[in-house]
Amino acid sequence: MSLNDAKPSDPIPDWIVTAAQDARQLLGLDDGWHISIKMVDHPSGKPEFNGVAFVDTAYLSVRMELARDLKPDAEGHRVIMHEMMHVALAGIFQAASYGFNQLPKRARKVAMKVYNDAEEMAIQRMTRAMQRAIVPKQNE
């Protein structure tokens, strides 16, 4: 995993590097993927986001932005796993995009919105399920 986008003033916390490497291994993302992480105030310029992954499947490249205030708690780990899930599912998105690009512009926009919403919902559910399986609840 490359962290070459980090500025000396914005080091990547060790727990984030470890969590990203663990997620990468769990999801079977091979070493061919070049994954860079950058700590920012607002991922993708949106204050409501804790993370975002910009995936380029042609070059096996990922630029991940994570919120600077992300904490090493269950939510912080979930955000990292969520963004790595986008990488794991990038091939499906790429295949769907090829099909969507054959549609007229208006239909393409609707199809992409429906796909993106469905992908986010699926990733949220899978990430939460994996988190429950990996880190058992304290009160059980």
N, C-alpha and C positions, 0 to 999 in steps of 0.2 A: 504494500500500500504506500502510495506516495503522498506526502504532505507538502509538496513543493509550492503550493499556493499560499501557505501560511506566511505571514509577515513576522519578523522577529518580535514585533510588539504584540502580535496575536498568536502566541503559541497554542498548539492543539493540546488540550489537557490529556494526560496519560489515560484517564479512564475512557475518554472518547476513542482514542486510538485502539485500546484493548477491546472496547465494545464493538467497534467497526470491524476489527479483525475477527472477533468471535462470530459476528453476524455473517461475515464473508465466508467463513469456514462452514458454518451451519447451513447456509444457503447454497453451498457448492459453487461459489464464484471463484473461478480459477485465477491463477496469477497473471493471465493474459490481460485482465482488466486493470487499467490505470485509474486509480481512484484518488482524487485529491479532495481535501477537506479545508474549508475556510470558515473561520468564525466571523460572524457578522452581527450587526444589531438587528436587522430585519431580513431574514432569508427571502430572496426574490423581491426585496423591497416592500414586503408585506408584514406589518407588525403582528398580525394574527398567526403567522407561520413560525413554527419552531425549527423547521428544516425543509430543505428542498434538494432534489437530486436532478441535475441536468445530465441526461444519459445520451451518449452518441454510440449507437451499436456498431456503426461502420468502423469506428476506430477503437472500440472497446474502451471507451474513455468516459469517466464520470467526474463531474465537478459538483461536489456537495457543499451546500452552505448550511451551517448550523447556527442557531441563535447563541450569541455570546453568553447569555445568562442561563443556558441549559445546565441543569443540575445532575449530579451522579445518582439520581434516584430512579424509581421504576419508570416514571414518565420520560426521563432523559434517555434511558436505555430503549424504551419503546420508540421514541423518535428516531433513534439511530437504526433500529431494526426496520422500522417503517421505510426509511429512505433506502436502505439496502434491498428491501423487497422490490422497490421500483426497478432496481438494477437487475434483480433476478427475473423479473417479468418483462424486461425490455424487449425481448424477442417477440413476445405476443403483441405488444404495442406496435412494434415495427410492422409485423404482418398485417395487423388491422389497419394501420395507416396506409399501407399500399392499396388495400381495398377501398378505404374511404376516399383516397385521392382520385378514384375513378368516378366518384359521384359529383353531381353539380354542386357548386359552391355552397348553397344554402343547406342542402341535404348533408353535405360533408361536415358543416359546422354542427348540425344537430347530432350526427352520428358520433363525432369526436366528443361532444359534451356528454352524451349518454355513456360512451365507453369510459371516459375519464371518471365520471361519477361512479360507475360500476367498479372500476379498478380501485379507486380510493376506498370504497366500501369493503371490497374483498381484502385489500391489504390491511385495513383496520382490523377486521375480524381475525384474519390469520395471525397478525402480529400480536393481538391480545391473547389468542389461544396459545401461541408459542410461548409468550411471556408467562402465562399461567403454568404451562408444562415445565418450563425451565426454572422458574422461581416460585415454589409453592407458597401459598398464602401463609402469613405468620400465625394466624389463629386456627389453622387446621392441625 
